[in-house]
Amino acid sequence: MKRVKYACLDQTIHFQLREELIGHEAAARAVKDELAQFKAQLERKRSKYKIIEETVQPDDSIILKIKKQYNDYDCGDYLA
C-alpha cells in the first residue's frame, strides 16, 4: 500500500496583460490587482506557500515562482 507522506506543488504562474483593457497602465494595474487577489486567496485558504521569485517583465506582466501546499497534505521540509 502506498501513502503520500508529503506533497508540495512547484508552480510558475504568468500573470499576463489583458488585451481587452484600453491603455497599458490600466492593463498593468489589473495584473497587479490579480496578483494581489491570488495572494489573498492563498491566505484565506490558509495554504502554506513560499514565493520563490516575483519578476516584473518589460511589458509589465508578472511571473511568479511559488511552492505551495497541495490539498491538505503535509509539506514536510519542502517549504523550509
PDB file with one MODEL, atoms N, CA, C and O in Angstrom:
MODEL        1
ATOM      1  N   MET A   1       0.841  -1.176   0.000  1.00  0.00           N
ATOM      2  CA  MET A   1       0.000   0.000   0.000  1.00  0.00           C
ATOM      3  C   MET A   1       0.890   1.244   0.000  1.00  0.00           C
ATOM      4  O   MET A   1       1.887   1.315   0.718  1.00  0.00           O
ATOM      5  N   LYS A   2       0.506   2.214  -0.818  1.00  0.00           N
ATOM      6  CA  LYS A   2       1.253   3.470  -0.888  1.00  0.00           C
ATOM      7  C   LYS A   2       0.462   4.563  -0.191  1.00  0.00           C
ATOM      8  O   LYS A   2      -0.766   4.599  -0.255  1.00  0.00           O
ATOM      9  N   ARG A   3       1.174   5.439   0.464  1.00  0.00           N
ATOM     10  CA  ARG A   3       0.556   6.616   1.077  1.00  0.00           C
ATOM     11  C   ARG A   3       1.428   7.824   0.799  1.00  0.00           C
ATOM     12  O   ARG A   3       2.655   7.760   0.870  1.00  0.00           O
ATOM     13  N   VAL A   4       0.777   8.907   0.486  1.00  0.00           N
ATOM     14  CA  VAL A   4       1.512  10.149   0.269  1.00  0.00           C
ATOM     15  C   VAL A   4       1.882  10.711   1.628  1.00  0.00           C
ATOM     16  O   VAL A   4       1.020  10.966   2.469  1.00  0.00           O
ATOM     17  N   LYS A   5       3.163  10.896   1.826  1.00  0.00           N
ATOM     18  CA  LYS A   5       3.628  11.427   3.092  1.00  0.00           C
ATOM     19  C   LYS A   5       3.699  12.947   3.049  1.00  0.00           C
ATOM     20  O   LYS A   5       3.237  13.626   3.966  1.00  0.00           O
ATOM     21  N   TYR A   6       4.276  13.470   1.983  1.00  0.00           N
ATOM     22  CA  TYR A   6       4.402  14.912   1.799  1.00  0.00           C
ATOM     23  C   TYR A   6       4.019  15.253   0.366  1.00  0.00           C
ATOM     24  O   TYR A   6       4.265  14.474  -0.555  1.00  0.00           O
ATOM     25  N   ALA A   7       3.412  16.425   0.186  1.00  0.00           N
ATOM     26  CA  ALA A   7       3.059  16.861  -1.167  1.00  0.00           C
ATOM     27  C   ALA A   7       3.157  18.377  -1.249  1.00  0.00           C
ATOM     28  O   ALA A   7       2.648  19.106  -0.398  1.00  0.00           O
ATOM     29  N   CYS A   8       3.822  18.818  -2.291  1.00  0.00           N
ATOM     30  CA  CYS A   8       4.023  20.249  -2.473  1.00  0.00           C
ATOM     31  C   CYS A   8       4.070  20.523  -3.980  1.00  0.00           C
ATOM     32  O   CYS A   8       4.653  19.746  -4.735  1.00  0.00           O
ATOM     33  N   LEU A   9       3.460  21.618  -4.410  1.00  0.00           N
ATOM     34  CA  LEU A   9       3.472  21.995  -5.821  1.00  0.00           C
ATOM     35  C   LEU A   9       4.524  23.066  -6.047  1.00  0.00           C
ATOM     36  O   LEU A   9       4.686  23.981  -5.239  1.00  0.00           O
ATOM     37  N   ASP A  10       5.224  22.940  -7.140  1.00  0.00           N
ATOM     38  CA  ASP A  10       6.191  23.943  -7.568  1.00  0.00           C
ATOM     39  C   ASP A  10       5.615  24.541  -8.847  1.00  0.00           C
ATOM     40  O   ASP A  10       5.576  23.873  -9.880  1.00  0.00           O
ATOM     41  N   GLN A  11       5.171  25.788  -8.786  1.00  0.00           N
ATOM     42  CA  GLN A  11       4.471  26.389  -9.920  1.00  0.00           C
ATOM     43  C   GLN A  11       5.174  27.644 -10.409  1.00  0.00           C
ATOM     44  O   GLN A  11       5.795  28.376  -9.639  1.00  0.00           O
ATOM     45  N   THR A  12       5.058  27.871 -11.711  1.00  0.00           N
ATOM     46  CA  THR A  12       5.452  29.133 -12.321  1.00  0.00           C
ATOM     47  C   THR A  12       4.198  29.681 -12.981  1.00  0.00           C
ATOM     48  O   THR A  12       3.661  29.076 -13.909  1.00  0.00           O
ATOM     49  N   ILE A  13       3.732  30.829 -12.498  1.00  0.00           N
ATOM     50  CA  ILE A  13       2.483  31.416 -12.980  1.00  0.00           C
ATOM     51  C   ILE A  13       2.799  32.738 -13.665  1.00  0.00           C
ATOM     52  O   ILE A  13       3.497  33.584 -13.106  1.00  0.00           O
ATOM     53  N   HIS A  14       2.282  32.910 -14.877  1.00  0.00           N
ATOM     54  CA  HIS A  14       2.484  34.146 -15.630  1.00  0.00           C
ATOM     55  C   HIS A  14       1.186  34.948 -15.614  1.00  0.00           C
ATOM     56  O   HIS A  14       0.196  34.551 -16.228  1.00  0.00           O
ATOM     57  N   PHE A  15       1.198  36.061 -14.920  1.00  0.00           N
ATOM     58  CA  PHE A  15       0.051  36.966 -14.889  1.00  0.00           C
ATOM     59  C   PHE A  15       0.219  37.918 -16.074  1.00  0.00           C
ATOM     60  O   PHE A  15       1.022  38.850 -16.030  1.00  0.00           O
ATOM     61  N   GLN A  16      -0.549  37.666 -17.128  1.00  0.00           N
ATOM     62  CA  GLN A  16      -0.388  38.402 -18.377  1.00  0.00           C
ATOM     63  C   GLN A  16      -1.342  39.583 -18.461  1.00  0.00           C
ATOM     64  O   GLN A  16      -2.387  39.616 -17.810  1.00  0.00           O
ATOM     65  N   LEU A  17      -0.949  40.554 -19.285  1.00  0.00           N
ATOM     66  CA  LEU A  17      -1.802  41.715 -19.525  1.00  0.00           C
ATOM     67  C   LEU A  17      -3.042  41.282 -20.286  1.00  0.00           C
ATOM     68  O   LEU A  17      -2.980  40.431 -21.174  1.00  0.00           O
ATOM     69  N   ARG A  18      -4.153  41.871 -19.930  1.00  0.00           N
ATOM     70  CA  ARG A  18      -5.412  41.549 -20.610  1.00  0.00           C
ATOM     71  C   ARG A  18      -5.581  42.496 -21.791  1.00  0.00           C
ATOM     72  O   ARG A  18      -5.536  43.717 -21.639  1.00  0.00           O
ATOM     73  N   GLU A  19      -5.774  41.916 -22.961  1.00  0.00           N
ATOM     74  CA  GLU A  19      -5.850  42.702 -24.189  1.00  0.00           C
ATOM     75  C   GLU A  19      -7.121  43.528 -24.300  1.00  0.00           C
ATOM     76  O   GLU A  19      -7.142  44.538 -25.003  1.00  0.00           O
ATOM     77  N   GLU A  20      -8.190  43.109 -23.609  1.00  0.00           N
ATOM     78  CA  GLU A  20      -9.458  43.825 -23.751  1.00  0.00           C
ATOM     79  C   GLU A  20      -9.473  45.147 -22.989  1.00  0.00           C
ATOM     80  O   GLU A  20     -10.377  45.959 -23.181  1.00  0.00           O
ATOM     81  N   LEU A  21      -8.483  45.369 -22.129  1.00  0.00           N
ATOM     82  CA  LEU A  21      -8.425  46.637 -21.397  1.00  0.00           C
ATOM     83  C   LEU A  21      -7.777  47.702 -22.267  1.00  0.00           C
ATOM     84  O   LEU A  21      -6.805  47.443 -22.976  1.00  0.00           O
ATOM     85  N   ILE A  22      -8.332  48.892 -22.199  1.00  0.00           N
ATOM     86  CA  ILE A  22      -7.818  50.001 -23.005  1.00  0.00           C
ATOM     87  C   ILE A  22      -6.725  50.710 -22.211  1.00  0.00           C
ATOM     88  O   ILE A  22      -6.940  51.128 -21.074  1.00  0.00           O
ATOM     89  N   GLY A  23      -5.569  50.836 -22.817  1.00  0.00           N
ATOM     90  CA  GLY A  23      -4.453  51.523 -22.179  1.00  0.00           C
ATOM     91  C   GLY A  23      -3.544  50.566 -21.435  1.00  0.00           C
ATOM     92  O   GLY A  23      -3.992  49.657 -20.737  1.00  0.00           O
ATOM     93  N   HIS A  24      -2.267  50.798 -21.605  1.00  0.00           N
ATOM     94  CA  HIS A  24      -1.266  49.929 -20.981  1.00  0.00           C
ATOM     95  C   HIS A  24      -1.296  50.047 -19.461  1.00  0.00           C
ATOM     96  O   HIS A  24      -1.153  49.044 -18.761  1.00  0.00           O
ATOM     97  N   GLU A  25      -1.478  51.250 -18.950  1.00  0.00           N
ATOM     98  CA  GLU A  25      -1.486  51.463 -17.498  1.00  0.00           C
ATOM     99  C   GLU A  25      -2.633  50.708 -16.829  1.00  0.00           C
ATOM    100  O   GLU A  25      -2.453  50.128 -15.758  1.00  0.00           O
ATOM    101  N   ALA A  26      -3.804  50.714 -17.453  1.00  0.00           N
ATOM    102  CA  ALA A  26      -4.959  50.001 -16.896  1.00  0.00           C
ATOM    103  C   ALA A  26      -4.697  48.498 -16.886  1.00  0.00           C
ATOM    104  O   ALA A  26      -5.047  47.812 -15.926  1.00  0.00           O
ATOM    105  N   ALA A  27      -4.087  47.990 -17.945  1.00  0.00           N
ATOM    106  CA  ALA A  27      -3.788  46.558 -18.023  1.00  0.00           C
ATOM    107  C   ALA A  27      -2.730  46.169 -16.987  1.00  0.00           C
ATOM    108  O   ALA A  27      -2.833  45.111 -16.366  1.00  0.00           O
ATOM    109  N   ALA A  28      -1.716  47.016 -16.798  1.00  0.00           N
ATOM    110  CA  ALA A  28      -0.672  46.739 -15.810  1.00  0.00           C
ATOM    111  C   ALA A  28      -1.245  46.774 -14.397  1.00  0.00           C
ATOM    112  O   ALA A  28      -0.871  45.959 -13.553  1.00  0.00           O
ATOM    113  N   ARG A  29      -2.142  47.707 -14.138  1.00  0.00           N
ATOM    114  CA  ARG A  29      -2.794  47.801 -12.823  1.00  0.00           C
ATOM    115  C   ARG A  29      -3.653  46.558 -12.574  1.00  0.00           C
ATOM    116  O   ARG A  29      -3.703  46.049 -11.454  1.00  0.00           O
ATOM    117  N   ALA A  30      -4.327  46.072 -13.619  1.00  0.00           N
ATOM    118  CA  ALA A  30      -5.163  44.873 -13.499  1.00  0.00           C
ATOM    119  C   ALA A  30      -4.312  43.647 -13.162  1.00  0.00           C
ATOM    120  O   ALA A  30      -4.746  42.781 -12.403  1.00  0.00           O
ATOM    121  N   VAL A  31      -3.106  43.573 -13.720  1.00  0.00           N
ATOM    122  CA  VAL A  31      -2.197  42.463 -13.418  1.00  0.00           C
ATOM    123  C   VAL A  31      -1.803  42.500 -11.946  1.00  0.00           C
ATOM    124  O   VAL A  31      -1.810  41.469 -11.272  1.00  0.00           O
ATOM    125  N   LYS A  32      -1.462  43.682 -11.448  1.00  0.00           N
ATOM    126  CA  LYS A  32      -1.086  43.819 -10.033  1.00  0.00           C
ATOM    127  C   LYS A  32      -2.257  43.464  -9.123  1.00  0.00           C
ATOM    128  O   LYS A  32      -2.069  42.834  -8.082  1.00  0.00           O
ATOM    129  N   ASP A  33      -3.459  43.866  -9.514  1.00  0.00           N
ATOM    130  CA  ASP A  33      -4.654  43.531  -8.729  1.00  0.00           C
ATOM    131  C   ASP A  33      -4.904  42.023  -8.725  1.00  0.00           C
ATOM    132  O   ASP A  33      -5.247  41.446  -7.693  1.00  0.00           O
ATOM    133  N   GLU A  34      -4.731  41.391  -9.886  1.00  0.00           N
ATOM    134  CA  GLU A  34      -4.940  39.945  -9.983  1.00  0.00           C
ATOM    135  C   GLU A  34      -3.933  39.192  -9.109  1.00  0.00           C
ATOM    136  O   GLU A  34      -4.285  38.206  -8.461  1.00  0.00           O
ATOM    137  N   LEU A  35      -2.692  39.655  -9.092  1.00  0.00           N
ATOM    138  CA  LEU A  35      -1.670  39.039  -8.247  1.00  0.00           C
ATOM    139  C   LEU A  35      -2.019  39.214  -6.772  1.00  0.00           C
ATOM    140  O   LEU A  35      -1.868  38.280  -5.985  1.00  0.00           O
ATOM    141  N   ALA A  36      -2.480  40.397  -6.395  1.00  0.00           N
ATOM    142  CA  ALA A  36      -2.872  40.647  -5.003  1.00  0.00           C
ATOM    143  C   ALA A  36      -4.037  39.745  -4.602  1.00  0.00           C
ATOM    144  O   ALA A  36      -4.066  39.232  -3.483  1.00  0.00           O
ATOM    145  N   GLN A  37      -4.995  39.550  -5.504  1.00  0.00           N
ATOM    146  CA  GLN A  37      -6.128  38.664  -5.224  1.00  0.00           C
ATOM    147  C   GLN A  37      -5.663  37.216  -5.068  1.00  0.00           C
ATOM    148  O   GLN A  37      -6.170  36.488  -4.214  1.00  0.00           O
ATOM    149  N   PHE A  38      -4.707  36.803  -5.886  1.00  0.00           N
ATOM    150  CA  PHE A  38      -4.165  35.446  -5.800  1.00  0.00           C
ATOM    151  C   PHE A  38      -3.503  35.221  -4.441  1.00  0.00           C
ATOM    152  O   PHE A  38      -3.719  34.191  -3.802  1.00  0.00           O
ATOM    153  N   LYS A  39      -2.696  36.191  -4.005  1.00  0.00           N
ATOM    154  CA  LYS A  39      -2.026  36.081  -2.701  1.00  0.00           C
ATOM    155  C   LYS A  39      -3.046  36.088  -1.562  1.00  0.00           C
ATOM    156  O   LYS A  39      -2.902  35.341  -0.594  1.00  0.00           O
ATOM    157  N   ALA A  40      -4.075  36.932  -1.675  1.00  0.00           N
ATOM    158  CA  ALA A  40      -5.116  36.987  -0.643  1.00  0.00           C
ATOM    159  C   ALA A  40      -5.865  35.660  -0.566  1.00  0.00           C
ATOM    160  O   ALA A  40      -6.225  35.209   0.521  1.00  0.00           O
ATOM    161  N   GLN A  41      -6.098  35.036  -1.719  1.00  0.00           N
ATOM    162  CA  GLN A  41      -6.786  33.744  -1.750  1.00  0.00           C
ATOM    163  C   GLN A  41      -5.953  32.671  -1.046  1.00  0.00           C
ATOM    164  O   GLN A  41      -6.499  31.829  -0.333  1.00  0.00           O
ATOM    165  N   LEU A  42      -4.649  32.700  -1.242  1.00  0.00           N
ATOM    166  CA  LEU A  42      -3.779  31.750  -0.544  1.00  0.00           C
ATOM    167  C   LEU A  42      -3.886  31.936   0.966  1.00  0.00           C
ATOM    168  O   LEU A  42      -3.942  30.962   1.716  1.00  0.00           O
ATOM    169  N   GLU A  43      -3.913  33.189   1.405  1.00  0.00           N
ATOM    170  CA  GLU A  43      -4.027  33.481   2.839  1.00  0.00           C
ATOM    171  C   GLU A  43      -5.389  33.036   3.381  1.00  0.00           C
ATOM    172  O   GLU A  43      -5.474  32.442   4.455  1.00  0.00           O
ATOM    173  N   ARG A  44      -6.458  33.333   2.620  1.00  0.00           N
ATOM    174  CA  ARG A  44      -7.809  32.954   3.053  1.00  0.00           C
ATOM    175  C   ARG A  44      -7.939  31.449   3.221  1.00  0.00           C
ATOM    176  O   ARG A  44      -8.551  30.970   4.175  1.00  0.00           O
ATOM    177  N   LYS A  45      -7.360  30.712   2.288  1.00  0.00           N
ATOM    178  CA  LYS A  45      -7.435  29.248   2.343  1.00  0.00           C
ATOM    179  C   LYS A  45      -6.451  28.667   3.354  1.00  0.00           C
ATOM    180  O   LYS A  45      -6.435  27.462   3.603  1.00  0.00           O
ATOM    181  N   ARG A  46      -5.640  29.537   3.926  1.00  0.00           N
ATOM    182  CA  ARG A  46      -4.604  29.131   4.888  1.00  0.00           C
ATOM    183  C   ARG A  46      -3.663  28.088   4.292  1.00  0.00           C
ATOM    184  O   ARG A  46      -3.213  27.169   4.976  1.00  0.00           O
ATOM    185  N   SER A  47      -3.380  28.253   3.007  1.00  0.00           N
ATOM    186  CA  SER A  47      -2.428  27.368   2.343  1.00  0.00           C
ATOM    187  C   SER A  47      -1.010  27.762   2.754  1.00  0.00           C
ATOM    188  O   SER A  47      -0.687  28.944   2.875  1.00  0.00           O
ATOM    189  N   LYS A  48      -0.187  26.762   2.963  1.00  0.00           N
ATOM    190  CA  LYS A  48       1.222  27.048   3.209  1.00  0.00           C
ATOM    191  C   LYS A  48       1.859  27.296   1.853  1.00  0.00           C
ATOM    192  O   LYS A  48       1.638  26.537   0.910  1.00  0.00           O
ATOM    193  N   TYR A  49       2.646  28.352   1.755  1.00  0.00           N
ATOM    194  CA  TYR A  49       3.294  28.660   0.488  1.00  0.00           C
ATOM    195  C   TYR A  49       4.567  29.454   0.730  1.00  0.00           C
ATOM    196  O   TYR A  49       4.787  30.016   1.803  1.00  0.00           O
ATOM    197  N   LYS A  50       5.393  29.480  -0.300  1.00  0.00           N
ATOM    198  CA  LYS A  50       6.623  30.258  -0.247  1.00  0.00           C
ATOM    199  C   LYS A  50       6.855  30.819  -1.640  1.00  0.00           C
ATOM    200  O   LYS A  50       6.970  30.070  -2.610  1.00  0.00           O
ATOM    201  N   ILE A  51       6.924  32.139  -1.734  1.00  0.00           N
ATOM    202  CA  ILE A  51       7.192  32.775  -3.019  1.00  0.00           C
ATOM    203  C   ILE A  51       8.699  32.727  -3.247  1.00  0.00           C
ATOM    204  O   ILE A  51       9.478  33.288  -2.476  1.00  0.00           O
ATOM    205  N   ILE A  52       9.087  32.055  -4.307  1.00  0.00           N
ATOM    206  CA  ILE A  52      10.498  31.891  -4.633  1.00  0.00           C
ATOM    207  C   ILE A  52      11.007  33.113  -5.387  1.00  0.00           C
ATOM    208  O   ILE A  52      12.093  33.623  -5.111  1.00  0.00           O
ATOM    209  N   GLU A  53      10.201  33.575  -6.347  1.00  0.00           N
ATOM    210  CA  GLU A  53      10.627  34.699  -7.180  1.00  0.00           C
ATOM    211  C   GLU A  53       9.399  35.388  -7.756  1.00  0.00           C
ATOM    212  O   GLU A  53       8.437  34.734  -8.158  1.00  0.00           O
ATOM    213  N   GLU A  54       9.443  36.700  -7.789  1.00  0.00           N
ATOM    214  CA  GLU A  54       8.381  37.503  -8.405  1.00  0.00           C
ATOM    215  C   GLU A  54       9.077  38.495  -9.330  1.00  0.00           C
ATOM    216  O   GLU A  54       9.765  39.407  -8.872  1.00  0.00           O
ATOM    217  N   THR A  55       8.891  38.309 -10.642  1.00  0.00           N
ATOM    218  CA  THR A  55       9.624  39.093 -11.627  1.00  0.00           C
ATOM    219  C   THR A  55       8.663  39.883 -12.505  1.00  0.00           C
ATOM    220  O   THR A  55       7.755  39.319 -13.114  1.00  0.00           O
ATOM    221  N   VAL A  56       8.874  41.200 -12.563  1.00  0.00           N
ATOM    222  CA  VAL A  56       8.093  42.048 -13.461  1.00  0.00           C
ATOM    223  C   VAL A  56       8.800  42.047 -14.810  1.00  0.00           C
ATOM    224  O   VAL A  56       9.989  42.353 -14.900  1.00  0.00           O
ATOM    225  N   GLN A  57       8.063  41.705 -15.850  1.00  0.00           N
ATOM    226  CA  GLN A  57       8.597  41.631 -17.204  1.00  0.00           C
ATOM    227  C   GLN A  57       8.612  43.023 -17.845  1.00  0.00           C
ATOM    228  O   GLN A  57       7.960  43.935 -17.338  1.00  0.00           O
ATOM    229  N   PRO A  58       9.341  43.199 -18.946  1.00  0.00           N
ATOM    230  CA  PRO A  58       9.386  44.508 -19.614  1.00  0.00           C
ATOM    231  C   PRO A  58       8.008  45.028 -20.054  1.00  0.00           C
ATOM    232  O   PRO A  58       7.804  46.239 -20.147  1.00  0.00           O
ATOM    233  N   ASP A  59       7.063  44.113 -20.323  1.00  0.00           N
ATOM    234  CA  ASP A  59       5.716  44.541 -20.724  1.00  0.00           C
ATOM    235  C   ASP A  59       4.800  44.743 -19.513  1.00  0.00           C
ATOM    236  O   ASP A  59       3.597  44.944 -19.682  1.00  0.00           O
ATOM    237  N   ASP A  60       5.353  44.693 -18.291  1.00  0.00           N
ATOM    238  CA  ASP A  60       4.639  44.864 -17.019  1.00  0.00           C
ATOM    239  C   ASP A  60       3.790  43.658 -16.622  1.00  0.00           C
ATOM    240  O   ASP A  60       3.022  43.745 -15.664  1.00  0.00           O
ATOM    241  N   SER A  61       3.906  42.539 -17.332  1.00  0.00           N
ATOM    242  CA  SER A  61       3.292  41.309 -16.833  1.00  0.00           C
ATOM    243  C   SER A  61       4.195  40.797 -15.706  1.00  0.00           C
ATOM    244  O   SER A  61       5.320  41.271 -15.547  1.00  0.00           O
ATOM    245  N   ILE A  62       3.705  39.836 -14.931  1.00  0.00           N
ATOM    246  CA  ILE A  62       4.458  39.364 -13.767  1.00  0.00           C
ATOM    247  C   ILE A  62       4.562  37.840 -13.815  1.00  0.00           C
ATOM    248  O   ILE A  62       3.577  37.145 -14.061  1.00  0.00           O
ATOM    249  N   ILE A  63       5.771  37.336 -13.574  1.00  0.00           N
ATOM    250  CA  ILE A  63       5.986  35.898 -13.458  1.00  0.00           C
ATOM    251  C   ILE A  63       6.252  35.597 -11.991  1.00  0.00           C
ATOM    252  O   ILE A  63       7.146  36.176 -11.374  1.00  0.00           O
ATOM    253  N   LEU A  64       5.458  34.677 -11.443  1.00  0.00           N
ATOM    254  CA  LEU A  64       5.545  34.305 -10.036  1.00  0.00           C
ATOM    255  C   LEU A  64       5.976  32.846  -9.940  1.00  0.00           C
ATOM    256  O   LEU A  64       5.329  31.962 -10.501  1.00  0.00           O
ATOM    257  N   LYS A  65       7.066  32.601  -9.232  1.00  0.00           N
ATOM    258  CA  LYS A  65       7.504  31.227  -8.952  1.00  0.00           C
ATOM    259  C   LYS A  65       7.188  30.970  -7.494  1.00  0.00           C
ATOM    260  O   LYS A  65       7.619  31.708  -6.608  1.00  0.00           O
ATOM    261  N   ILE A  66       6.424  29.904  -7.256  1.00  0.00           N
ATOM    262  CA  ILE A  66       5.889  29.655  -5.921  1.00  0.00           C
ATOM    263  C   ILE A  66       5.909  28.167  -5.610  1.00  0.00           C
ATOM    264  O   ILE A  66       5.715  27.328  -6.489  1.00  0.00           O
ATOM    265  N   LYS A  67       6.145  27.860  -4.352  1.00  0.00           N
ATOM    266  CA  LYS A  67       5.955  26.499  -3.840  1.00  0.00           C
ATOM    267  C   LYS A  67       4.779  26.588  -2.896  1.00  0.00           C
ATOM    268  O   LYS A  67       4.728  27.468  -2.036  1.00  0.00           O
ATOM    269  N   LYS A  68       3.825  25.672  -3.055  1.00  0.00           N
ATOM    270  CA  LYS A  68       2.664  25.734  -2.179  1.00  0.00           C
ATOM    271  C   LYS A  68       2.166  24.346  -1.820  1.00  0.00           C
ATOM    272  O   LYS A  68       2.433  23.356  -2.501  1.00  0.00           O
ATOM    273  N   GLN A  69       1.440  24.321  -0.731  1.00  0.00           N
ATOM    274  CA  GLN A  69       0.869  23.094  -0.195  1.00  0.00           C
ATOM    275  C   GLN A  69      -0.136  22.512  -1.183  1.00  0.00           C
ATOM    276  O   GLN A  69      -0.919  23.245  -1.788  1.00  0.00           O
ATOM    277  N   TYR A  70      -0.110  21.193  -1.343  1.00  0.00           N
ATOM    278  CA  TYR A  70      -1.067  20.505  -2.204  1.00  0.00           C
ATOM    279  C   TYR A  70      -2.169  19.925  -1.332  1.00  0.00           C
ATOM    280  O   TYR A  70      -1.908  19.102  -0.455  1.00  0.00           O
ATOM    281  N   ASN A  71      -3.399  20.357  -1.575  1.00  0.00           N
ATOM    282  CA  ASN A  71      -4.552  19.956  -0.767  1.00  0.00           C
ATOM    283  C   ASN A  71      -4.234  20.147   0.711  1.00  0.00           C
ATOM    284  O   ASN A  71      -3.761  21.216   1.098  1.00  0.00           O
ATOM    285  N   ASP A  72      -4.477  19.155   1.535  1.00  0.00           N
ATOM    286  CA  ASP A  72      -4.197  19.285   2.966  1.00  0.00           C
ATOM    287  C   ASP A  72      -3.015  18.427   3.399  1.00  0.00           C
ATOM    288  O   ASP A  72      -2.831  18.162   4.587  1.00  0.00           O
ATOM    289  N   TYR A  73      -2.215  17.996   2.428  1.00  0.00           N
ATOM    290  CA  TYR A  73      -1.057  17.177   2.767  1.00  0.00           C
ATOM    291  C   TYR A  73      -0.005  18.014   3.488  1.00  0.00           C
ATOM    292  O   TYR A  73       0.101  19.223   3.280  1.00  0.00           O
ATOM    293  N   ASP A  74       0.759  17.354   4.329  1.00  0.00           N
ATOM    294  CA  ASP A  74       1.879  17.999   4.993  1.00  0.00           C
ATOM    295  C   ASP A  74       2.952  18.300   3.944  1.00  0.00           C
ATOM    296  O   ASP A  74       3.149  17.519   3.013  1.00  0.00           O
ATOM    297  N   CYS A  75       3.637  19.420   4.094  1.00  0.00           N
ATOM    298  CA  CYS A  75       4.678  19.807   3.141  1.00  0.00           C
ATOM    299  C   CYS A  75       6.065  19.345   3.564  1.00  0.00           C
ATOM    300  O   CYS A  75       7.032  19.502   2.818  1.00  0.00           O
ATOM    301  N   GLY A  76       6.162  18.781   4.750  1.00  0.00           N
ATOM    302  CA  GLY A  76       7.473  18.357   5.225  1.00  0.00           C
ATOM    303  C   GLY A  76       8.414  19.542   5.269  1.00  0.00           C
ATOM    304  O   GLY A  76       8.051  20.617   5.746  1.00  0.00           O
ATOM    305  N   ASP A  77       9.623  19.344   4.770  1.00  0.00           N
ATOM    306  CA  ASP A  77      10.567  20.459   4.748  1.00  0.00           C
ATOM    307  C   ASP A  77      10.736  21.049   3.345  1.00  0.00           C
ATOM    308  O   ASP A  77      11.745  21.695   3.058  1.00  0.00           O
ATOM    309  N   TYR A  78       9.747  20.826   2.472  1.00  0.00           N
ATOM    310  CA  TYR A  78       9.765  21.442   1.144  1.00  0.00           C
ATOM    311  C   TYR A  78       9.731  22.965   1.236  1.00  0.00           C
ATOM    312  O   TYR A  78      10.367  23.652   0.436  1.00  0.00           O
ATOM    313  N   LEU A  79       9.001  23.487   2.197  1.00  0.00           N
ATOM    314  CA  LEU A  79       8.835  24.937   2.308  1.00  0.00           C
ATOM    315  C   LEU A  79       9.776  25.553   3.336  1.00  0.00           C
ATOM    316  O   LEU A  79       9.637  26.728   3.676  1.00  0.00           O
ATOM    317  N   ALA A  80      10.720  24.783   3.827  1.00  0.00           N
ATOM    318  CA  ALA A  80      11.653  25.298   4.842  1.00  0.00           C
ATOM    319  C   ALA A  80      12.664  26.239   4.240  1.00  0.00           C
ATOM    320  O   ALA A  80      13.522  26.762   4.951  1.00  0.00           O
TER     321      ALA A  80
ENDMDL
END
